Amino acid sequence: MQNLVGHVGLTAEIVVKIVERADGVPLFLEELTKAVLESAEDKSSMALLPPGKSFDELSVPATLHASLVARLDRLAPASKEVAQIGAVLGREFPYSLIKPVARSDKATLQAALAQLSDAGLLFCRGTAPHASYLFKHALVQDAAYSTLLRAKRQELHGRVAVVLEQDFHRQVERQPELLAHHLSTAGDTDRAIDQWLKAGQYAAARSSHLEAIRHFERGLSTLATLPENPTRDGQEIEFQLARGSSLFTAEGFASPRAAAAYARACDLAERHGNSHQQFMTVYGLWQLANGAGRIHDCHRLSTQLQQLTADKTDDEFRLQAHHSAWTTCLFAGDPAAALEHSEAGRGLYDLNRHKHHRQLYGGHDPGACARYVGAEAQWILGYPARAVALGNEALVMSEKIAHPFSLGIALSYNAMLHLDRREPELALQRVEAVEALVAEHRIGLVLDLAYLRGSALILQGAVEQAVFYLRERLNDPSSVPRNRCYGLAKLADALTRQFDSAAALAVARDGLNLAAETGHHQWLAELHRLEGNALCGLNMLEDSQKAFEDALRVAQSQGAKAFELRAATSLARLWGERSKRAEAYDLLAPIYGWFTEGFETADLMEAKLLLDQLT
């Protein structure tokens, strides 16, 4: 396969599909790989299937197909018909399903199945009526299916759908996409659309988001065959909202495909949507702005969500309006408001009643989110012990609900919290746990792990390695825009420690410019402080003092005691070195004295040591 594809990349999912379908036959493997490459929309990079098209719909290579059709034509007519019915049912099917669909007597059906087995086209397991049958190869099934005329094919799929609904309720519940497929091919469009939505929602509820996206896209393809009207548009809104949520989970909050899904849903909701759909489309647009780090836009959209819920008693909408606000306020540099909204959300949240929110609003659990965002706000506000307690509560809740994406975000925020507290070993444990989750469940990321790992390496003294990690990620166009200010702050810190103060200054000022442009002010005080450190390294002491004073002013305006302590420590150290020891002590002592907890953390220990040196 690698020799055939050359420089073109095949997704892991398609590789697995080809291998499964080829059943170890090298010729089939080569021909199927060629068929995939020929069907790809983008011939230069990833071999992706056209939207809404499943792998099984690819053309079978002509020479193999002709050979298999000839074998089928040599069968008795009854046996060929049973092969065709079996092909409609799938690669594997039970006797209990083919019997009511075939509508033939027991003896005729069993004789036909026996001939197919004797001819080496089917494998039989067990004895009828408890037998199951498997086509010897997927291409045998394809060949049998291709010999059906369109009208007969539709009729058989319709028969299968009726039998499934009447006699196979549990299977339909576990595999709603099975019924959706048969309804679609039978031409029962309206019912097929409903069933594709159910199939996608069922897959999303099991955190199988790549599968869910495929089901939603099959439904949208089917929906596109209907004329536009308010009913059809309302259905499309539901599909686009659900698809957007799964895309967030699978590809991260900066997903361009999620952006397109929500933009389309918003356009339709403005024309035909109900109040529920309008709320959810605004929430989706807020999520997109949030993922892109456009905090000015987040403020506007979060305010709109709160206005939409101001006169309503629906606690689900109010919970999500608070959800948008606690995140927006944290990133905007208003930790007190973030904590207030997160506590309001915790008061509204009920684990059982709101568990479906994980599929509707950004793909993660709002109860866990209120806790890990609240934990970050608590640290910024100067309560490092409360922050750890709340962060651990978020982890416990995320593990309890067994929702991989929520757990991944909780672990990422917990890693950031331990980095805030300058505890790199604990942070790296969380990062490694997230990496394992991403590999196992194929979920997207909310926080860039490279930034977290780079920050941990700085604290461990591996500065050169940290600079490599951080620079590589910041230069990667796929990096999450929302995390860029954090990454720039960490790179500025690493470069200063590497004694490259000029580069550190440029990076810190890039971060300050980005914060001004986007409104992402969570790290604004820290960026000013790091700017001061770089200026100090360049022996520009007056400019350095001004930068530290800017950091102090920003931290005080935000109520960010953690950043105020850092800024005051940096400024007091500068003053102490410039023979202003009394002023330095008078600056730092009251800020240090404000704290009531967390005295074992590195920032407070460093401040205490400096105070002792200044006395």
C-alpha positions in Angstrom: 0.0 0.0 0.0 2.8 2.4 0.9 4.5 1.8 -2.4 1.3 2.5 -4.2 0.4 5.7 -2.4 3.9 7.3 -2.5 3.8 10.8 -1.0 0.0 10.8 -0.7 -1.1 10.1 2.9 -3.9 7.6 3.7 -5.8 8.2 6.9 -5.5 5.4 9.5 -9.2 4.8 9.2 -9.0 4.1 5.5 -6.0 1.9 5.9 -7.9 -0.3 8.3 -10.9 -0.4 6.0 -8.8 -1.5 3.0 -7.0 -4.2 5.1 -10.3 -5.5 6.4 -11.9 -5.6 3.0 -9.0 -7.2 1.2 -9.0 -10.2 3.6 -5.3 -10.7 3.1 -5.4 -11.1 -0.7 -2.5 -9.0 -2.1 -4.2 -8.3 -5.5 -7.4 -7.1 -3.7 -5.3 -5.0 -1.4 -3.6 -3.3 -4.4 -6.7 -2.8 -6.4 -8.7 -1.4 -3.5 -5.9 1.0 -2.6 -6.0 2.3 -6.2 -9.7 2.6 -6.1 -9.4 4.8 -3.0 -6.8 7.0 -4.5 -8.8 7.4 -7.7 -11.9 8.5 -5.6 -10.0 11.0 -3.4 -11.0 14.6 -3.8 -7.5 15.9 -2.9 -4.9 14.0 -4.9 -2.0 15.8 -3.3 -2.3 15.2 0.4 -4.8 13.1 2.3 -6.8 10.5 0.5 -10.2 11.5 1.7 -13.5 10.1 0.6 -16.0 12.6 -0.9 -18.4 14.0 1.8 -21.3 11.8 2.5 -19.8 8.8 0.7 -18.9 5.6 2.6 -16.0 3.4 2.0 -18.3 0.6 0.9 -19.6 2.7 -2.0 -16.3 2.8 -3.8 -16.1 1.1 -7.2 -14.8 -2.5 -7.1 -11.9 -2.9 -9.6 -13.4 -4.1 -12.9 -11.4 -7.2 -13.6 -12.1 -8.8 -10.2 -15.7 -7.7 -10.4 -16.3 -9.4 -13.8 -14.8 -12.6 -12.6 -17.1 -12.8 -9.5 -20.2 -11.9 -11.5 -19.5 -14.7 -13.9 -19.3 -17.2 -11.0 -22.7 -15.9 -9.7 -24.2 -16.3 -13.1 -23.3 -20.0 -13.2 -25.5 -20.6 -10.1 -29.1 -21.8 -10.2 -31.5 -18.8 -10.4 -32.8 -19.4 -6.9 -29.3 -19.5 -5.5 -28.3 -16.3 -7.3 -31.4 -14.5 -5.9 -30.6 -15.6 -2.4 -27.0 -14.3 -2.9 -28.5 -11.0 -4.0 -30.7 -10.8 -0.9 -27.8 -11.7 1.3 -25.7 -8.9 -0.4 -28.5 -6.5 0.5 -28.3 -7.7 4.2 -24.6 -7.2 4.4 -21.3 -9.1 4.5 -22.6 -11.3 7.3 -26.3 -12.1 8.0 -28.3 -14.6 10.1 -30.7 -17.2 8.8 -33.4 -15.5 11.0 -33.1 -12.3 9.0 -32.8 -13.7 5.4 -35.8 -16.0 5.8 -38.5 -13.4 6.3 -36.9 -11.1 3.7 -36.5 -13.9 1.0 -40.2 -14.9 1.4 -39.5 -18.4 0.1 -40.2 -21.8 1.6 -37.8 -23.3 4.0 -36.5 -26.1 1.7 -35.9 -23.8 -1.3 -34.0 -21.2 0.9 -31.8 -23.8 2.6 -31.0 -25.5 -0.7 -29.9 -22.2 -2.2 -27.8 -21.4 0.9 -26.2 -24.8 0.7 -25.3 -24.3 -3.0 -23.7 -21.0 -2.2 -21.7 -22.6 0.6 -20.6 -25.5 -1.7 -19.6 -23.0 -4.4 -17.2 -21.4 -1.9 -19.1 -18.1 -2.0 -20.5 -18.3 1.5 -19.2 -19.6 4.8 -21.9 -21.2 7.0 -21.7 -21.2 10.8 -24.1 -23.4 12.7 -27.3 -25.1 11.5 -30.5 -23.5 10.4 -32.6 -21.9 11.9 -29.7 -20.9 14.1 -27.1 -20.5 11.4 -25.3 -17.4 10.2 -23.7 -16.8 6.9 -20.6 -14.8 5.8 -19.6 -13.9 2.2 -16.2 -15.4 1.5 -15.0 -12.0 0.6 -16.5 -8.5 0.6 -16.0 -8.3 -3.1 -18.3 -11.3 -3.5 -21.0 -9.4 -1.7 -20.3 -6.4 -4.0 -20.6 -8.4 -7.1 -23.9 -10.0 -6.0 -25.3 -6.6 -5.1 -24.3 -5.1 -8.4 -26.4 -7.6 -10.4 -29.6 -6.2 -8.8 -31.6 -3.8 -10.9 -32.4 -0.5 -9.2 -36.1 -1.2 -8.6 -35.4 -4.7 -7.2 -32.7 -3.3 -5.0 -35.0 -0.7 -3.5 -37.7 -3.3 -3.0 -35.3 -5.6 -1.1 -34.0 -2.8 1.1 -37.6 -1.8 1.9 -38.3 -5.4 2.9 -35.3 -5.5 5.1 -36.3 -2.3 6.8 -39.8 -3.7 7.6 -38.4 -6.9 9.0 -35.8 -5.0 11.1 -38.5 -2.8 12.6 -40.9 -5.7 13.3 -38.6 -8.4 14.5 -35.2 -6.9 15.4 -36.0 -4.1 17.8 -32.9 -4.5 20.0 -30.5 -4.6 17.0 -32.1 -1.5 15.6 -31.6 0.2 19.0 -27.9 -0.8 19.1 -27.3 -0.1 15.4 -29.7 2.6 14.2 -27.5 3.3 11.2 -28.4 -0.2 9.9 -32.1 0.8 9.6 -31.1 4.2 8.2 -29.0 2.6 5.5 -31.9 0.3 4.3 -34.4 3.1 4.5 -32.1 5.4 2.4 -31.5 2.8 -0.3 -35.2 1.9 -0.3 -36.0 5.5 -1.2 -37.9 6.1 2.1 -36.2 9.5 2.5 -38.2 11.1 5.3 -37.8 8.1 7.6 -34.2 7.6 6.6 -33.3 11.2 7.6 -34.8 10.8 11.0 -32.9 7.5 11.5 -29.5 9.0 10.4 -30.0 11.7 13.0 -30.7 9.0 15.6 -27.6 7.0 14.5 -25.3 10.0 14.8 -26.7 10.9 18.2 -26.3 7.4 19.4 -22.7 7.2 18.2 -21.9 10.6 19.7 -23.4 9.5 23.1 -20.8 6.7 23.0 -18.0 9.1 22.2 -17.7 7.6 18.7 -17.5 11.0 17.1 -15.9 10.1 13.8 -18.6 7.5 13.3 -21.2 10.1 14.4 -19.9 12.6 11.9 -20.2 10.1 9.1 -23.8 9.4 10.0 -24.7 13.1 10.2 -23.1 13.6 6.8 -25.1 10.7 5.3 -28.2 12.3 6.7 -27.3 15.7 5.3 -26.7 14.1 1.9 -30.1 12.5 2.0 -31.7 15.7 3.2 -30.2 17.6 0.2 -32.4 15.6 -2.1 -35.5 17.3 -0.7 -36.9 20.7 -1.8 -36.1 23.6 0.6 -38.9 24.4 3.0 -39.2 25.3 6.7 -39.6 21.7 7.8 -36.6 20.6 5.8 -34.5 23.5 7.0 -35.5 22.8 10.6 -34.2 19.2 10.2 -30.9 20.5 8.7 -30.4 22.8 11.6 -30.6 19.8 13.9 -28.1 17.9 11.8 -25.6 20.8 11.5 -25.8 21.5 15.3 -25.1 17.8 16.1 -22.4 17.5 13.5 -20.8 20.7 14.7 -20.6 19.4 18.3 -19.0 16.1 17.2 -16.5 18.0 15.0 -15.5 20.1 18.0 -14.8 17.0 19.9 -13.0 15.2 17.1 -11.1 18.2 15.7 -10.9 20.7 18.5 -12.7 24.1 19.0 -10.9 25.7 16.0 -12.3 23.1 13.5 -13.0 24.8 10.2 -15.6 22.2 9.4 -17.4 22.9 12.7 -17.3 26.6 11.8 -19.0 25.8 8.5 -21.6 23.6 10.2 -22.6 26.3 12.8 -22.5 29.1 10.2 -25.0 27.1 8.1 -27.2 26.3 11.1 -27.2 30.0 12.1 -28.2 31.1 8.6 -31.1 28.6 8.6 -32.1 29.4 12.2 -32.5 33.1 11.4 -35.0 32.2 8.8 -36.8 29.2 10.1 -35.4 28.1 13.5 -37.3 28.0 16.8 -36.0 29.6 20.0 -34.2 26.4 21.0 -32.4 26.2 17.7 -31.6 29.9 17.8 -30.0 29.6 21.2 -27.9 26.7 20.2 -26.7 28.3 17.0 -25.6 31.4 18.9 -23.9 29.1 21.4 -22.1 27.4 18.5 -20.9 30.7 17.2 -19.7 31.6 20.7 -17.8 28.3 20.8 -16.2 29.1 17.4 -15.1 32.6 18.6 -13.8 31.0 21.8 -11.8 28.4 19.9 -10.3 31.1 17.7 -9.4 33.2 20.7 -11.6 36.1 19.6 -12.6 37.2 23.1 -14.2 40.5 22.0 -16.7 38.4 19.9 -17.1 36.0 22.8 -18.3 38.8 25.0 -20.9 39.9 22.5 -22.2 36.4 21.9 -22.2 35.5 25.6 -24.1 38.6 26.4 -26.6 37.6 23.7 -27.0 34.2 25.2 -27.7 35.7 28.6 -30.3 38.0 27.1 -32.0 35.0 25.4 -32.3 33.4 28.8 -33.0 36.4 31.0 -36.8 36.0 31.1 -36.8 32.2 31.0 -37.1 29.6 33.7 -35.3 26.9 31.6 -32.3 26.0 33.7 -30.7 24.2 30.8 -30.4 27.4 28.8 -29.4 29.4 31.8 -26.7 26.9 32.7 -25.2 27.2 29.2 -25.4 31.0 29.2 -23.4 30.9 32.5 -21.1 28.4 30.8 -20.3 30.8 28.0 -19.8 33.6 30.6 -17.4 31.8 32.9 -15.1 30.8 30.1 -15.3 34.2 28.4 -14.6 36.1 31.7 -11.6 33.9 32.5 -10.0 34.5 29.1 -10.9 38.2 29.2 -9.0 38.7 32.5 -12.0 38.9 34.9 -11.4 36.0 37.2 -13.9 37.2 39.8 -16.7 37.2 37.3 -15.5 33.8 35.9 -15.8 32.3 39.4 -19.2 33.9 40.0 -20.6 32.4 36.8 -19.0 29.0 37.4 -20.5 28.9 40.9 -23.9 29.8 39.5 -23.5 27.0 36.9 -22.5 24.6 39.6 -25.7 25.5 41.4 -27.9 24.9 38.4 -26.1 21.7 37.2 -27.5 18.3 37.9 -25.4 15.3 36.7 -28.3 13.2 35.5 -30.5 15.9 34.1 -27.8 17.6 32.2 -25.6 14.7 31.0 -27.0 15.1 27.5 -25.3 18.6 27.3 -22.1 16.7 26.6 -23.4 16.0 23.1 -25.1 19.4 22.5 -22.8 22.1 23.8 -19.2 21.9 22.7 -18.9 18.1 23.4 -18.0 18.4 27.1 -19.7 18.3 30.5 -20.6 21.7 31.9 -20.4 20.5 35.5 -16.8 19.5 35.1 -16.0 22.6 33.1 -17.5 24.9 35.9 -15.0 23.2 38.3 -11.8 23.3 36.3 -12.4 26.8 35.1 -13.4 27.8 38.6 -10.1 26.2 39.8 -8.1 28.3 37.4 -10.0 31.5 38.5 -9.4 30.6 42.2 -5.6 30.4 41.6 -5.5 33.7 39.8 -7.6 35.3 42.6 -4.9 34.2 45.1 -6.3 30.9 46.5 -3.9 28.2 45.4 -5.2 25.6 47.9 -8.8 26.1 47.0 -7.8 25.9 43.3 -6.3 22.4 43.8 -9.3 21.2 45.7 -11.7 22.3 43.0 -9.4 21.1 40.2 -9.3 17.6 41.8 -13.1 17.7 42.1 -13.3 18.3 38.4 -11.1 15.3 37.8 -13.1 13.1 40.0 -16.3 14.2 38.3 -14.9 13.7 34.8 -13.7 10.2 35.7 -17.1 9.4 37.3 -19.1 10.3 34.2 -16.6 8.4 32.0 -16.7 11.0 29.2 -13.3 11.0 27.5 -13.4 14.5 26.0 -14.5 16.1 29.4 -11.8 14.1 31.2 -9.2 15.2 28.6 -10.0 18.9 29.2 -10.1 18.5 33.0 -6.7 16.9 32.9 -5.3 19.6 30.6 -6.6 22.4 32.9 -5.3 20.5 35.9 -1.9 20.4 34.3 -2.0 24.1 33.7 -3.0 24.6 37.3 0.0 22.7 38.5 2.2 24.7 36.2 0.8 27.8 37.7 1.8 26.4 41.1 5.2 25.5 39.5 4.8 21.8 40.0 6.1 20.4 36.7 6.1 16.7 37.6 2.4 16.7 38.5 1.7 18.6 35.4 3.5 16.2 33.1 1.6 13.3 34.7 -1.6 15.0 33.6 -0.2 15.7 30.1 0.7 12.1 29.6 -2.7 11.0 30.7 -4.3 13.4 28.1 -2.0 12.0 25.4 -3.1 8.5 26.2 -6.8 9.6 26.0 -6.3 11.3 22.6 -4.6 8.2 21.2 -7.3 5.9 22.5 -10.4 7.9 21.7 -9.2 10.1 18.8 -10.5 13.3 20.5 -9.4 16.8 19.7 -7.6 19.1 22.2 -8.7 22.3 24.0 -5.3 23.2 25.4 -2.1 22.7 23.3 -0.2 20.0 25.1 3.1 21.3 23.5 2.6 24.5 25.4 2.0 22.6 28.7 4.9 20.3 28.1 7.2 23.3 27.2 6.1 25.1 30.4 7.0 22.0 32.4 10.4 21.7 30.8 11.1 25.3 31.7 10.4 24.6 35.3 12.6 21.5 35.2 15.5 23.5 33.7 15.4 21.9 30.3 15.2 25.4 28.7 16.6 24.6 25.3 14.2 21.7 24.8 11.3 23.9 26.0 12.2 26.6 23.4 12.2 24.0 20.7 8.7 22.6 21.7 7.2 26.1 22.1 8.6 27.5 18.8 7.6 24.5 16.8 4.1 24.7 18.1 3.7 28.4 17.7 4.9 28.1 14.1 2.4 25.3 13.4 -0.7 26.7 11.5 -2.8 23.9 13.1 -2.1 25.1 16.7 -5.2 26.4 18.7 -5.4 30.2 18.3 -7.0 30.6 21.7 -3.8 29.2 23.4 -1.4 31.4 21.6 -1.0 34.1 24.2 -0.1 31.4 26.8 2.4 29.9 24.4 4.0 33.3 23.7 4.3 34.0 27.4 6.0 30.7 28.0 8.4 31.1 25.1 9.3 34.6 26.3 10.0 33.1 29.8 12.2 30.3 28.2 14.2 32.7 26.0 14.9 35.0 29.0 16.2 32.0 31.0 18.3 31.2 27.9 19.8 34.7 28.1 18.3 35.6 24.7 16.7 38.8 26.0 16.2 40.5 22.7 14.2 37.5 21.3 12.3 37.3 24.6 11.3 40.9 24.4 10.0 40.5 20.8 8.0 37.5 21.8 6.5 39.1 24.9 5.5 42.1 22.8 3.9 39.8 20.2 1.8 38.4 23.0 0.8 41.9 24.2 -0.2 42.9 20.7 -2.2 39.7 20.3 -3.9 40.3 23.6 -4.9 43.8 22.5 -6.2 42.5 19.2 -8.3 39.7 20.5 -9.2 40.7 24.0 -7.5 37.7 25.5 -6.3 39.2 28.7 -5.9 36.2 31.0 -2.1 36.4 30.6 -1.8 40.2 30.1 -0.2 40.9 33.4 2.2 38.0 33.0 3.2 39.2 29.5 4.0 42.7 30.9 6.1 41.1 33.6 7.9 38.9 31.1 8.5 42.0 29.0 10.1 43.6 32.1 12.3 40.5 32.6 13.6 40.7 29.0 14.2 44.5 29.3 16.1 43.9 32.6 18.2 41.3 30.7 19.0 44.0 28.1 20.0 46.4 31.0 17.1 48.7 30.1 16.2 49.2 33.7 13.9 52.2 33.5 11.9 50.5 30.8 11.9 47.3 32.8 10.5 49.1 35.9 7.7 50.6 33.7 6.9 47.1 32.4 6.7 45.7 35.9 4.5 48.6 37.0 2.2 47.9 34.0 2.0 44.2 35.1 1.2 45.3 38.6 -1.5 47.7 37.4 -3.1 45.2 35.2 -3.1 42.5 37.9 -4.6 44.9 40.4 -7.3 46.0 38.0 -8.2 42.3 37.4 -8.1 41.3 41.0 -5.5 38.8 40.0 -3.6 38.4 43.2 -1.4 35.5 41.9 -0.1 37.8 39.0 0.1 40.8 41.4 2.4 38.8 43.6 4.6 37.8 40.7 4.8 41.4 39.4 5.5 42.8 42.8 8.2 40.2 43.4 9.9 41.1 40.1 9.6 44.8 40.8 10.8 44.5 44.4 13.8 42.5 43.3 14.7 45.2 40.7 14.3 47.9 43.3 16.4 45.9 45.8 19.2 45.6 43.4 19.0 49.4 42.8 19.4 50.2 46.5 15.7 50.9 47.1 15.3 48.1 49.6 12.8 49.9 51.9 10.6 50.7 48.9 10.9 47.2 47.7 9.9 45.8 51.1 7.0 48.2 51.5 5.7 47.1 48.0 5.9 43.4 48.5 5.1 42.9 52.2 1.4 43.9 52.1 0.7 41.8 49.0 2.4 38.8 50.5 0.6 39.5 53.8 -2.8 39.4 51.9 -2.4 35.6 51.2 -4.0 33.1 53.7 -3.1 29.8 52.0 -0.6 28.2 49.6 2.5 29.2 51.5 4.2 26.0 50.3 3.9 27.1 46.7 6.9 28.3 44.8 5.7 31.9 44.2 4.9 32.5 47.9 8.1 30.9 49.0 10.1 33.0 46.6 8.4 36.2 47.8 9.0 35.3 51.4 12.7 34.7 50.7 13.0 38.0 49.0 11.3 39.8 51.9 13.7 38.2 54.3 16.6 39.4 52.2 15.2 42.9 52.1 14.9 43.3 55.8 
